[in-house]
Amino acid sequence: MNFFSTYLGKIIATFFISMVPVIELRGAIPFGVSIGLDVWTVSILAIIGNIIPTPFIILFIRKIFEWLRSKSDRLNKLVSRLEAKADKHKAKVTRYEFWGLCLFVAIPLPGTGAWTGALIAAMLEMRLKDAIPSIFLGVVIAAIIMGLSSYLVATGMTFLFF
């Protein structure tokens, strides 16, 4: 028996998966449910894990990008791609402010989520006290969507999706 086959190991794995950019809770919740964890436990773990990096992204990403740009052309191109990705969604978020950012984070599609939402908030120079509640609410909505869909799939109610 290895550590990740234990209950604690499954919890830790799910928690850390929710912190990974791109995967976030959209991957952590189905993962946790598929390895036998309760959907409520998985959802709470994923919300906490997904929200932890966001204040750090908002506060430090501009400095990190500046440092990365100075290191190599390759890193400069990566930063430019990330900024372009955030810039692509900026107009929607700016137009609707709190709810725009919240809904952007809440939609469980590739390219959305807490990491990109935090990046957009940083690019818009949103204050932490304005961005975090919006991102948090979006993360909770995404967790509800993913938790419900994972539960339905796990219980065999997939007919609701077709």
Secondary structure, 3 states (H helix, E strand, C coil): CCHHHCHHHHHHHHHHHCCCCCCHHHHHHHHHHHCCCCHHHHHHHHHHHHHCHHHHHHHHHHHHHHHHHHHCHHHHHHHHHHHHHHHHHHHHHHHHHHHHHHHHHHCCCCCCCHHHHHHHHHHCCCCHHHHHHHHHHHHHHHHHHHHHHHHHHHCCCHHHHC
